[in-house]
Amino acid sequence: MRLLLTICLLLLVPPCITTAQQREKPSRRQVKDAERLLTERGYWTGPVDGVFDAGSRAALIAFQKWEGRERNGKLTLGEIEAIRASQGPRAREDGYAHVEVDIDRQVLLIVNEDSGVRVLPVSTGNDKPFPSDGQTSIAYTPRGRFVVYDKSYGWEDGALGSVYYANYITGGVAIHGYLSVPTKPASHGCIRIPMFAAREVSKQLMLGTIVLVYDKVSFV
């Protein structure tokens, strides 16, 4: 009787990823499959080649941020199954090419005219005070509807550090590549993006590109 009950339970309960499998390091084939899945859902991975590089990790972190998962950048069999079950991000506005920055999720979406997206993880202002030009400022990323009004190419040195391929949207706030893009807000107000994508992002963010920056309480 006990054996029959066990067999019935096995038939009713779907297979799941065990804790050991969640920790297991994926094979190159599985990494490539994860990259393909992430790319299909709109996350910017870089080459789909089975090598878990900076682009792959950035895409995974963007996925973890969007889905509200632990932002650890670790690819496991459990994460691959979660990617497979996901639907992919959607922009707040559609029908025209623009950029969106979701402050709560800490991601940036490049949206095309067909509403397709390419998603990157970002790090925005940490809302902490910092000294600047003899005064105290707050590291705040402004919310609203902006346009790219100025650009720099390659490295640009400033009082608060060096930025890579900066795309200015208001005041001194820019979307730019940076050597460090933590999984939480950490900038002085700018929108940091991973270095591997900075040059290509700059090509796509032409002067006049509309940029929406919002959080859960702001309506752009």
FIKOLZA-1660 file (N, C-alpha, C; in steps of 0.1 Angstrom, whole numbers, plus 5000, padded with zeros to 4 digits):
% residues 220
   i   px   py   pz ch aa at
   1 5008 4988 5000  A  M  N
   1 5000 5000 5000  A  M CA
   1 5009 5013 5000  A  M  C
   2 5019 5013 5009  A  R  N
   2 5028 5024 5009  A  R CA
   2 5035 5026 4996  A  R  C
   3 5039 5015 4990  A  L  N
   3 5046 5016 4977  A  L CA
   3 5037 5022 4966  A  L  C
   4 5024 5018 4966  A  L  N
   4 5015 5023 4957  A  L CA
   4 5013 5038 4959  A  L  C
   5 5012 5042 4972  A  L  N
   5 5010 5056 4975  A  L CA
   5 5022 5065 4970  A  L  C
   6 5034 5059 4972  A  T  N
   6 5046 5066 4967  A  T CA
   6 5046 5068 4952  A  T  C
   7 5042 5058 4945  A  I  N
   7 5042 5058 4930  A  I CA
   7 5032 5069 4926  A  I  C
   8 5020 5069 4933  A  C  N
   8 5010 5079 4929  A  C CA
   8 5015 5093 4931  A  C  C
   9 5022 5095 4942  A  L  N
   9 5027 5109 4945  A  L CA
   9 5037 5113 4935  A  L  C
  10 5046 5104 4931  A  L  N
  10 5056 5107 4921  A  L CA
  10 5050 5111 4907  A  L  C
  11 5038 5104 4904  A  L  N
  11 5031 5107 4892  A  L CA
  11 5025 5121 4893  A  L  C
  12 5020 5125 4905  A  L  N
  12 5013 5137 4906  A  L CA
  12 5022 5149 4908  A  L  C
  13 5034 5147 4914  A  V  N
  13 5043 5159 4916  A  V CA
  13 5053 5160 4905  A  V  C
  14 5053 5172 4898  A  P  N
  14 5062 5174 4887  A  P CA
  14 5077 5174 4892  A  P  C
  15 5086 5170 4883  A  P  N
  15 5100 5171 4887  A  P CA
  15 5105 5185 4890  A  P  C
  16 5114 5187 4900  A  C  N
  16 5119 5200 4903  A  C CA
  16 5134 5200 4904  A  C  C
  17 5139 5212 4904  A  I  N
  17 5154 5213 4905  A  I CA
  17 5158 5212 4920  A  I  C
  18 5166 5203 4924  A  T  N
  18 5170 5201 4937  A  T CA
  18 5181 5212 4941  A  T  C
  19 5183 5213 4954  A  T  N
  19 5193 5223 4959  A  T CA
  19 5207 5220 4953  A  T  C
  20 5210 5207 4952  A  A  N
  20 5223 5204 4946  A  A CA
  20 5224 5208 4932  A  A  C
  21 5213 5206 4924  A  Q  N
  21 5213 5210 4910  A  Q CA
  21 5214 5226 4909  A  Q  C
  22 5208 5233 4919  A  Q  N
  22 5208 5247 4918  A  Q CA
  22 5223 5252 4920  A  Q  C
  23 5231 5245 4927  A  R  N
  23 5245 5249 4929  A  R CA
  23 5254 5243 4918  A  R  C
  24 5249 5234 4910  A  E  N
  24 5257 5228 4900  A  E CA
  24 5261 5237 4890  A  E  C
  25 5274 5237 4886  A  K  N
  25 5279 5246 4875  A  K CA
  25 5274 5241 4862  A  K  C
  26 5267 5249 4854  A  P  N
  26 5262 5244 4841  A  P CA
  26 5274 5241 4831  A  P  C
  27 5271 5232 4822  A  S  N
  27 5280 5229 4811  A  S CA
  27 5280 5241 4801  A  S  C
  28 5290 5240 4792  A  R  N
  28 5291 5251 4782  A  R CA
  28 5278 5251 4773  A  R  C
  29 5273 5239 4770  A  R  N
  29 5260 5238 4762  A  R CA
  29 5249 5245 4770  A  R  C
  30 5248 5242 4783  A  Q  N
  30 5238 5248 4791  A  Q CA
  30 5239 5263 4792  A  Q  C
  31 5252 5268 4793  A  V  N
  31 5254 5283 4793  A  V CA
  31 5249 5289 4780  A  V  C
  32 5253 5282 4769  A  K  N
  32 5248 5288 4756  A  K CA
  32 5233 5288 4755  A  K  C
  33 5227 5278 4760  A  D  N
  33 5212 5277 4760  A  D CA
  33 5206 5288 4768  A  D  C
  34 5213 5291 4780  A  A  N
  34 5208 5302 4788  A  A CA
  34 5210 5316 4781  A  A  C
  35 5221 5317 4774  A  E  N
  35 5224 5330 4767  A  E CA
  35 5213 5332 4756  A  E  C
  36 5210 5321 4749  A  R  N
  36 5200 5321 4739  A  R CA
  36 5186 5325 4744  A  R  C
  37 5182 5319 4756  A  L  N
  37 5170 5322 4762  A  L CA
  37 5169 5337 4766  A  L  C
  38 5180 5342 4772  A  L  N
  38 5181 5356 4777  A  L CA
  38 5179 5365 4765  A  L  C
  39 5187 5362 4754  A  T  N
  39 5186 5370 4742  A  T CA
  39 5172 5371 4736  A  T  C
  40 5165 5359 4736  A  E  N
  40 5152 5358 4730  A  E CA
  40 5142 5367 4739  A  E  C
  41 5145 5368 4752  A  R  N
  41 5136 5376 4760  A  R CA
  41 5140 5391 4761  A  R  C
  42 5150 5395 4754  A  G  N
  42 5154 5409 4753  A  G CA
  42 5166 5413 4761  A  G  C
  43 5172 5404 4769  A  Y  N
  43 5183 5408 4777  A  Y CA
  43 5196 5408 4768  A  Y  C
  44 5204 5418 4771  A  W  N
  44 5216 5421 4762  A  W CA
  44 5227 5412 4768  A  W  C
  45 5230 5401 4760  A  T  N
  45 5240 5391 4765  A  T CA
  45 5254 5393 4759  A  T  C
  46 5255 5399 4747  A  G  N
  46 5267 5398 4739  A  G CA
  46 5266 5385 4731  A  G  C
  47 5278 5380 4727  A  P  N
  47 5278 5368 4719  A  P CA
  47 5271 5356 4726  A  P  C
  48 5263 5348 4718  A  V  N
  48 5258 5336 4724  A  V CA
  48 5267 5325 4720  A  V  C
  49 5277 5322 4729  A  D  N
  49 5288 5313 4725  A  D CA
  49 5291 5303 4736  A  D  C
  50 5283 5303 4747  A  G  N
  50 5286 5293 4757  A  G CA
  50 5296 5297 4767  A  G  C
  51 5301 5309 4766  A  V  N
  51 5312 5315 4775  A  V CA
  51 5305 5325 4784  A  V  C
  52 5305 5322 4797  A  F  N
  52 5298 5331 4807  A  F CA
  52 5307 5342 4810  A  F  C
  53 5306 5353 4801  A  D  N
  53 5315 5364 4803  A  D CA
  53 5308 5376 4809  A  D  C
  54 5313 5388 4808  A  A  N
  54 5307 5400 4814  A  A CA
  54 5294 5403 4808  A  A  C
  55 5292 5401 4795  A  G  N
  55 5279 5403 4789  A  G CA
  55 5268 5393 4794  A  G  C
  56 5272 5380 4795  A  S  N
  56 5263 5370 4800  A  S CA
  56 5259 5373 4814  A  S  C
  57 5268 5377 4822  A  R  N
  57 5265 5380 4836  A  R CA
  57 5256 5392 4837  A  R  C
  58 5259 5402 4829  A  A  N
  58 5251 5414 4830  A  A CA
  58 5236 5411 4826  A  A  C
  59 5235 5402 4816  A  A  N
  59 5221 5398 4812  A  A CA
  59 5214 5391 4823  A  A  C
  60 5222 5382 4829  A  L  N
  60 5216 5374 4840  A  L CA
  60 5211 5383 4852  A  L  C
  61 5220 5393 4855  A  I  N
  61 5216 5402 4866  A  I CA
  61 5204 5410 4862  A  I  C
  62 5204 5415 4849  A  A  N
  62 5192 5422 4845  A  A CA
  62 5179 5414 4846  A  A  C
  63 5180 5401 4843  A  F  N
  63 5169 5392 4844  A  F CA
  63 5165 5391 4859  A  F  C
  64 5175 5389 4868  A  Q  N
  64 5172 5387 4882  A  Q CA
  64 5166 5400 4888  A  Q  C
  65 5170 5411 4883  A  K  N
  65 5164 5424 4887  A  K CA
  65 5150 5425 4883  A  K  C
  66 5147 5422 4870  A  W  N
  66 5134 5424 4865  A  W CA
  66 5124 5414 4872  A  W  C
  67 5129 5402 4874  A  E  N
  67 5120 5392 4880  A  E CA
  67 5119 5392 4895  A  E  C
  68 5127 5401 4902  A  G  N
  68 5127 5402 4916  A  G CA
  68 5134 5391 4923  A  G  C
  69 5144 5385 4916  A  R  N
  69 5151 5374 4922  A  R CA
  69 5164 5379 4929  A  R  C
  70 5171 5370 4935  A  E  N
  70 5184 5374 4942  A  E CA
  70 5193 5379 4931  A  E  C
  71 5199 5391 4933  A  R  N
  71 5208 5396 4923  A  R CA
  71 5223 5392 4925  A  R  C
  72 5225 5379 4923  A  N  N
  72 5239 5374 4926  A  N CA
  72 5247 5371 4913  A  N  C
  73 5241 5372 4901  A  G  N
  73 5248 5370 4889  A  G CA
  73 5254 5356 4887  A  G  C
  74 5248 5346 4895  A  K  N
  74 5253 5332 4894  A  K CA
  74 5243 5324 4885  A  K  C
  75 5249 5318 4875  A  L  N
  75 5241 5310 4866  A  L CA
  75 5240 5295 4871  A  L  C
  76 5229 5291 4875  A  T  N
  76 5227 5277 4880  A  T CA
  76 5216 5270 4871  A  T  C
  77 5214 5258 4873  A  L  N
  77 5203 5251 4866  A  L CA
  77 5190 5256 4870  A  L  C
  78 5189 5260 4883  A  G  N
  78 5176 5266 4887  A  G CA
  78 5173 5279 4881  A  G  C
  79 5184 5288 4879  A  E  N
  79 5182 5300 4872  A  E CA
  79 5178 5298 4857  A  E  C
  80 5184 5288 4851  A  I  N
  80 5181 5285 4837  A  I CA
  80 5166 5281 4835  A  I  C
  81 5161 5274 4845  A  E  N
  81 5147 5270 4844  A  E CA
  81 5138 5282 4847  A  E  C
  82 5143 5291 4855  A  A  N
  82 5135 5303 4858  A  A CA
  82 5135 5312 4845  A  A  C
  83 5146 5313 4838  A  I  N
  83 5146 5321 4826  A  I CA
  83 5137 5315 4816  A  I  C
  84 5137 5301 4815  A  R  N
  84 5129 5294 4805  A  R CA
  84 5114 5297 4808  A  R  C
  85 5110 5298 4820  A  A  N
  85 5096 5300 4824  A  A CA
  85 5092 5315 4823  A  A  C
  86 5101 5324 4821  A  S  N
  86 5098 5338 4821  A  S CA
  86 5093 5343 4808  A  S  C
  87 5087 5355 4808  A  Q  N
  87 5081 5361 4796  A  Q CA
  87 5090 5371 4789  A  Q  C
  88 5098 5378 4797  A  G  N
  88 5106 5388 4792  A  G CA
  88 5100 5402 4795  A  G  C
  89 5109 5412 4796  A  P  N
  89 5104 5426 4800  A  P CA
  89 5096 5432 4789  A  P  C
  90 5087 5441 4793  A  R  N
  90 5080 5450 4783  A  R CA
  90 5082 5464 4787  A  R  C
  91 5083 5473 4778  A  A  N
  91 5084 5487 4780  A  A CA
  91 5071 5493 4785  A  A  C
  92 5073 5505 4793  A  R  N
  92 5061 5512 4797  A  R CA
  92 5054 5518 4786  A  R  C
  93 5061 5524 4776  A  E  N
  93 5055 5530 4764  A  E CA
  93 5060 5522 4752  A  E  C
  94 5052 5522 4742  A  D  N
  94 5056 5515 4730  A  D CA
  94 5052 5523 4717  A  D  C
  95 5056 5518 4706  A  G  N
  95 5052 5524 4693  A  G CA
  95 5062 5534 4688  A  G  C
  96 5073 5537 4695  A  Y  N
  96 5083 5546 4690  A  Y CA
  96 5096 5542 4697  A  Y  C
  97 5107 5546 4691  A  A  N
  97 5121 5543 4696  A  A CA
  97 5124 5552 4707  A  A  C
  98 5128 5547 4718  A  H  N
  98 5132 5555 4730  A  H CA
  98 5140 5547 4740  A  H  C
  99 5143 5553 4751  A  V  N
  99 5150 5545 4762  A  V CA
  99 5142 5547 4775  A  V  C
 100 5141 5537 4783  A  E  N
 100 5135 5537 4796  A  E CA
 100 5144 5533 4807  A  E  C
 101 5144 5540 4818  A  V  N
 101 5152 5536 4830  A  V CA
 101 5143 5533 4841  A  V  C
 102 5142 5521 4846  A  D  N
 102 5133 5517 4857  A  D CA
 102 5142 5518 4869  A  D  C
 103 5140 5528 4877  A  I  N
 103 5148 5530 4889  A  I CA
 103 5146 5519 4899  A  I  C
 104 5133 5514 4901  A  D  N
 104 5131 5504 4911  A  D CA
 104 5138 5491 4908  A  D  C
 105 5137 5487 4895  A  R  N
 105 5143 5474 4891  A  R CA
 105 5158 5476 4888  A  R  C
 106 5162 5489 4886  A  Q  N
 106 5176 5491 4882  A  Q CA
 106 5180 5485 4869  A  Q  C
 107 5172 5488 4859  A  V  N
 107 5175 5483 4845  A  V CA
 107 5172 5494 4835  A  V  C
 108 5178 5493 4824  A  L  N
 108 5176 5502 4813  A  L CA
 108 5171 5494 4801  A  L  C
 109 5161 5499 4794  A  L  N
 109 5155 5493 4783  A  L CA
 109 5157 5502 4770  A  L  C
 110 5163 5497 4760  A  I  N
 110 5164 5503 4747  A  I CA
 110 5152 5498 4739  A  I  C
 111 5143 5506 4736  A  V  N
 111 5130 5502 4729  A  V CA
 111 5130 5506 4715  A  V  C
 112 5127 5497 4706  A  N  N
 112 5127 5501 4691  A  N CA
 112 5112 5504 4687  A  N  C
 113 5111 5508 4675  A  E  N
 113 5097 5512 4670  A  E CA
 113 5087 5501 4670  A  E  C
 114 5092 5488 4670  A  D  N
 114 5083 5477 4671  A  D CA
 114 5081 5472 4685  A  D  C
 115 5085 5480 4695  A  S  N
 115 5084 5477 4709  A  S CA
 115 5093 5466 4714  A  S  C
 116 5102 5461 4705  A  G  N
 116 5112 5452 4710  A  G CA
 116 5122 5459 4720  A  G  C
 117 5128 5451 4729  A  V  N
 117 5136 5458 4739  A  V CA
 117 5150 5450 4740  A  V  C
 118 5160 5458 4744  A  R  N
 118 5173 5453 4748  A  R CA
 118 5175 5458 4762  A  R  C
 119 5178 5449 4771  A  V  N
 119 5178 5453 4785  A  V CA
 119 5191 5451 4792  A  V  C
 120 5196 5462 4799  A  L  N
 120 5208 5462 4806  A  L CA
 120 5206 5465 4821  A  L  C
 121 5215 5459 4829  A  P  N
 121 5214 5464 4843  A  P CA
 121 5221 5477 4845  A  P  C
 122 5216 5485 4854  A  V  N
 122 5222 5498 4857  A  V CA
 122 5224 5500 4872  A  V  C
 123 5231 5511 4875  A  S  N
 123 5232 5516 4889  A  S CA
 123 5230 5531 4888  A  S  C
 124 5220 5535 4896  A  T  N
 124 5216 5549 4895  A  T CA
 124 5220 5556 4909  A  T  C
 125 5216 5568 4911  A  G  N
 125 5220 5576 4923  A  G CA
 125 5215 5569 4936  A  G  C
 126 5224 5569 4946  A  N  N
 126 5222 5563 4958  A  N CA
 126 5215 5571 4969  A  N  C
 127 5211 5584 4965  A  D  N
 127 5203 5593 4973  A  D CA
 127 5211 5597 4986  A  D  C
 128 5224 5596 4986  A  K  N
 128 5232 5600 4997  A  K CA
 128 5239 5613 4995  A  K  C
 129 5242 5621 5005  A  P  N
 129 5249 5633 5003  A  P CA
 129 5264 5631 4999  A  P  C
 130 5269 5640 4991  A  F  N
 130 5283 5640 4988  A  F CA
 130 5289 5654 4985  A  F  C
 131 5301 5656 4988  A  P  N
 131 5307 5670 4985  A  P CA
 131 5310 5672 4971  A  P  C
 132 5306 5684 4966  A  S  N
 132 5309 5688 4952  A  S CA
 132 5310 5703 4951  A  S  C
 133 5322 5707 4946  A  D  N
 133 5325 5721 4944  A  D CA
 133 5323 5729 4957  A  D  C
 134 5327 5723 4968  A  G  N
 134 5326 5731 4981  A  G CA
 134 5312 5730 4987  A  G  C
 135 5303 5723 4981  A  Q  N
 135 5289 5722 4986  A  Q CA
 135 5285 5708 4988  A  Q  C
 136 5274 5706 4995  A  T  N
 136 5269 5692 4996  A  T CA
 136 5257 5690 4987  A  T  C
 137 5259 5680 4979  A  S  N
 137 5248 5676 4969  A  S CA
 137 5242 5662 4973  A  S  C
 138 5231 5659 4967  A  I  N
 138 5225 5646 4969  A  I CA
 138 5226 5638 4957  A  I  C
 139 5230 5625 4958  A  A  N
 139 5232 5616 4947  A  A CA
 139 5218 5611 4942  A  A  C
 140 5211 5620 4935  A  Y  N
 140 5198 5617 4930  A  Y CA
 140 5197 5616 4915  A  Y  C
 141 5191 5606 4910  A  T  N
 141 5188 5605 4896  A  T CA
 141 5174 5610 4893  A  T  C
 142 5173 5621 4886  A  P  N
 142 5160 5628 4884  A  P CA
 142 5151 5619 4876  A  P  C
 143 5138 5619 4879  A  R  N
 143 5127 5612 4872  A  R CA
 143 5121 5622 4862  A  R  C
 144 5117 5617 4851  A  G  N
 144 5110 5625 4841  A  G CA
 144 5112 5621 4827  A  G  C
 145 5108 5629 4818  A  R  N
 145 5110 5627 4804  A  R CA
 145 5121 5636 4799  A  R  C
 146 5132 5631 4793  A  F  N
 146 5143 5638 4789  A  F CA
 146 5147 5635 4775  A  F  C
 147 5157 5642 4769  A  V  N
 147 5162 5638 4756  A  V CA
 147 5178 5639 4758  A  V  C
 148 5184 5631 4750  A  V  N
 148 5199 5631 4749  A  V CA
 148 5203 5644 4742  A  V  C
 149 5209 5653 4749  A  Y  N
 149 5212 5666 4744  A  Y CA
 149 5227 5668 4741  A  Y  C
 150 5236 5660 4746  A  D  N
 150 5250 5661 4744  A  D CA
 150 5256 5647 4746  A  D  C
 151 5268 5645 4740  A  K  N
 151 5275 5632 4741  A  K CA
 151 5290 5635 4742  A  K  C
 152 5297 5625 4748  A  S  N
 152 5311 5624 4747  A  S CA
 152 5315 5610 4742  A  S  C
 153 5327 5609 4736  A  Y  N
 153 5332 5597 4730  A  Y CA
 153 5344 5592 4737  A  Y  C
 154 5345 5579 4740  A  G  N
 154 5356 5574 4748  A  G CA
 154 5355 5579 4762  A  G  C
 155 5367 5579 4768  A  W  N
 155 5368 5583 4782  A  W CA
 155 5367 5598 4784  A  W  C
 156 5359 5603 4794  A  E  N
 156 5358 5617 4797  A  E CA
 156 5361 5618 4812  A  E  C
 157 5371 5626 4816  A  D  N
 157 5374 5628 4830  A  D CA
 157 5366 5640 4836  A  D  C
 158 5361 5638 4848  A  G  N
 158 5353 5648 4855  A  G CA
 158 5357 5648 4870  A  G  C
 159 5351 5658 4877  A  A  N
 159 5354 5660 4891  A  A CA
 159 5350 5647 4900  A  A  C
 160 5341 5640 4895  A  L  N
 160 5336 5628 4903  A  L CA
 160 5341 5615 4897  A  L  C
 161 5350 5616 4887  A  G  N
 161 5356 5603 4882  A  G CA
 161 5354 5603 4866  A  G  C
 162 5359 5593 4861  A  S  N
 162 5359 5591 4846  A  S CA
 162 5347 5583 4841  A  S  C
 163 5341 5588 4830  A  V  N
 163 5330 5581 4825  A  V CA
 163 5333 5577 4810  A  V  C
 164 5326 5567 4805  A  Y  N
 164 5329 5561 4792  A  Y CA
 164 5317 5563 4783  A  Y  C
 165 5318 5570 4772  A  Y  N
 165 5308 5572 4762  A  Y CA
 165 5295 5577 4769  A  Y  C
 166 5296 5589 4774  A  A  N
 166 5285 5595 4781  A  A CA
 166 5274 5601 4772  A  A  C
 167 5262 5599 4776  A  N  N
 167 5250 5605 4769  A  N CA
 167 5242 5613 4779  A  N  C
 168 5243 5626 4778  A  Y  N
 168 5238 5635 4788  A  Y CA
 168 5223 5638 4785  A  Y  C
 169 5215 5637 4796  A  I  N
 169 5200 5638 4795  A  I CA
 169 5195 5650 4802  A  I  C
 170 5202 5655 4813  A  T  N
 170 5198 5666 4820  A  T CA
 170 5209 5671 4829  A  T  C
 171 5212 5684 4829  A  G  N
 171 5223 5689 4837  A  G CA
 171 5236 5681 4835  A  G  C
 172 5242 5676 4845  A  G  N
 172 5254 5667 4844  A  G CA
 172 5251 5652 4844  A  G  C
 173 5238 5649 4844  A  V  N
 173 5234 5635 4845  A  V CA
 173 5234 5628 4831  A  V  C
 174 5241 5617 4831  A  A  N
 174 5243 5610 4818  A  A CA
 174 5241 5595 4820  A  A  C
 175 5238 5588 4809  A  I  N
 175 5239 5574 4808  A  I CA
 175 5253 5571 4802  A  I  C
 176 5261 5563 4810  A  H  N
 176 5275 5561 4806  A  H CA
 176 5280 5548 4811  A  H  C
 177 5290 5543 4804  A  G  N
 177 5297 5532 4808  A  G CA
 177 5306 5535 4820  A  G  C
 178 5308 5525 4829  A  Y  N
 178 5315 5527 4841  A  Y CA
 178 5321 5514 4845  A  Y  C
 179 5333 5514 4852  A  L  N
 179 5340 5502 4855  A  L CA
 179 5333 5494 4866  A  L  C
 180 5325 5501 4874  A  S  N
 180 5318 5494 4885  A  S CA
 180 5303 5496 4883  A  S  C
 181 5295 5486 4881  A  V  N
 181 5280 5487 4881  A  V CA
 181 5274 5477 4891  A  V  C
 182 5273 5482 4903  A  P  N
 182 5268 5473 4914  A  P CA
 182 5253 5469 4911  A  P  C
 183 5248 5460 4918  A  T  N
 183 5234 5455 4916  A  T CA
 183 5224 5465 4923  A  T  C
 184 5229 5475 4930  A  K  N
 184 5221 5484 4937  A  K CA
 184 5225 5499 4933  A  K  C
 185 5217 5509 4937  A  P  N
 185 5221 5523 4934  A  P CA
 185 5234 5526 4941  A  P  C
 186 5243 5532 4933  A  A  N
 186 5256 5535 4938  A  A CA
 186 5263 5548 4932  A  A  C
 187 5256 5554 4922  A  S  N
 187 5262 5565 4915  A  S CA
 187 5260 5578 4922  A  S  C
 188 5265 5589 4917  A  H  N
 188 5263 5603 4922  A  H CA
 188 5250 5608 4915  A  H  C
 189 5244 5601 4907  A  G  N
 189 5231 5605 4900  A  G CA
 189 5231 5601 4886  A  G  C
 190 5242 5598 4880  A  C  N
 190 5242 5593 4866  A  C CA
 190 5237 5578 4866  A  C  C
 191 5235 5574 4853  A  I  N
 191 5230 5560 4851  A  I CA
 191 5241 5552 4845  A  I  C
 192 5247 5544 4854  A  R  N
 192 5258 5536 4849  A  R CA
 192 5254 5523 4842  A  R  C
 193 5261 5520 4831  A  I  N
 193 5258 5508 4823  A  I CA
 193 5271 5500 4822  A  I  C
 194 5270 5487 4819  A  P  N
 194 5282 5479 4818  A  P CA
 194 5291 5484 4807  A  P  C
 195 5304 5483 4809  A  M  N
 195 5314 5487 4799  A  M CA
 195 5313 5481 4785  A  M  C
 196 5310 5468 4785  A  F  N
 196 5310 5460 4773  A  F CA
 196 5299 5466 4763  A  F  C
 197 5289 5472 4768  A  A  N
 197 5278 5477 4759  A  A CA
 197 5278 5492 4757  A  A  C
 198 5287 5499 4764  A  A  N
 198 5286 5514 4764  A  A CA
 198 5288 5520 4750  A  A  C
 199 5297 5515 4742  A  R  N
 199 5299 5521 4729  A  R CA
 199 5287 5519 4720  A  R  C
 200 5282 5507 4720  A  E  N
 200 5270 5504 4712  A  E CA
 200 5258 5511 4716  A  E  C
 201 5256 5513 4729  A  V  N
 201 5245 5521 4734  A  V CA
 201 5247 5535 4730  A  V  C
 202 5259 5541 4730  A  S  N
 202 5261 5554 4725  A  S CA
 202 5257 5556 4710  A  S  C
 203 5260 5546 4702  A  K  N
 203 5256 5546 4688  A  K CA
 203 5241 5547 4687  A  K  C
 204 5234 5540 4695  A  Q  N
 204 5219 5539 4694  A  Q CA
 204 5212 5552 4700  A  Q  C
 205 5219 5558 4710  A  L  N
 205 5213 5570 4717  A  L CA
 205 5217 5582 4709  A  L  C
 206 5212 5585 4698  A  M  N
 206 5215 5597 4690  A  M CA
 206 5210 5609 4697  A  M  C
 207 5215 5621 4694  A  L  N
 207 5210 5633 4699  A  L CA
 207 5195 5634 4697  A  L  C
 208 5188 5638 4707  A  G  N
 208 5173 5639 4705  A  G CA
 208 5166 5627 4710  A  G  C
 209 5173 5616 4713  A  T  N
 209 5166 5604 4717  A  T CA
 209 5158 5606 4730  A  T  C
 210 5146 5602 4731  A  I  N
 210 5138 5604 4743  A  I CA
 210 5142 5594 4754  A  I  C
 211 5143 5598 4766  A  V  N
 211 5147 5589 4777  A  V CA
 211 5137 5591 4788  A  V  C
 212 5130 5581 4792  A  L  N
 212 5121 5581 4803  A  L CA
 212 5127 5575 4815  A  L  C
 213 5127 5582 4827  A  V  N
 213 5133 5577 4839  A  V CA
 213 5121 5577 4849  A  V  C
 214 5118 5566 4855  A  Y  N
 214 5107 5565 4864  A  Y CA
 214 5109 5555 4875  A  Y  C
 215 5101 5556 4885  A  D  N
 215 5100 5546 4896  A  D CA
 215 5085 5542 4898  A  D  C
 216 5082 5535 4909  A  K  N
 216 5069 5530 4911  A  K CA
 216 5059 5541 4914  A  K  C
 217 5064 5553 4918  A  V  N
 217 5055 5563 4922  A  V CA
 217 5054 5575 4912  A  V  C
 218 5063 5575 4902  A  S  N
 218 5064 5586 4893  A  S CA
 218 5057 5582 4880  A  S  C
 219 5050 5591 4874  A  F  N
 219 5043 5589 4861  A  F CA
 219 5049 5598 4851  A  F  C
 220 5055 5593 4841  A  V  N
 220 5062 5601 4831  A  V CA
 220 5053 5603 4819  A  V  C
% end
